[in-house]
Amino acid sequence: MFPPELLRDAFQADNGEFGWTRAQIPQVVNILRSYEMAILGGELWWVKDGSTGWDLIPQRNGQRAVYTWAGDRRSAESWLDFVERGAVDALAHAERWPAERDLPRNLEGRILCNLTWVSQVAYDQLIRKKVWHSRPHV
């Protein structure tokens, strides 16, 4: 689904998930949109230079933070509206977080964005499974 150069330039975590830079996110989101994949949410990672793993993001106040978001499909929301809303949310979160004032000055490494997406078929299967498991079985 993603072009080879986008995959090559992405950070790939040990579990196979990808982290993209803020500059790469619009391209990633547009590709997911074109495949009608709904973005369910995401999180930001901090990757030190030369590291093969990611960590929580250091904050200027000395703490470490995780930046995450999630969105559920609204009742009666069409699939394409859900896809579009997830895309808009992902772009907004990737652009907004973290604010420069939150980060230590001269932070080494990169802040990367990891997205979680799903096709309509897979989403429908998850919902059916969730509903089935929540019902009492006799």
Secondary structure as UniProt FT lines:
FT   HELIX           4..9
FT   STRAND          11..12
FT   TURN            14..15
FT   STRAND          18..20
FT   TURN            22..24
FT   HELIX           25..34
FT   TURN            35..36
FT   STRAND          38..47
FT   TURN            49..50
FT   STRAND          57..58
FT   TURN            60..61
FT   STRAND          64..65
FT   STRAND          67..70
FT   TURN            75..76
FT   HELIX           79..96
FT   HELIX           100..102
FT   TURN            105..106
FT   STRAND          110..118
FT   HELIX           120..134
//
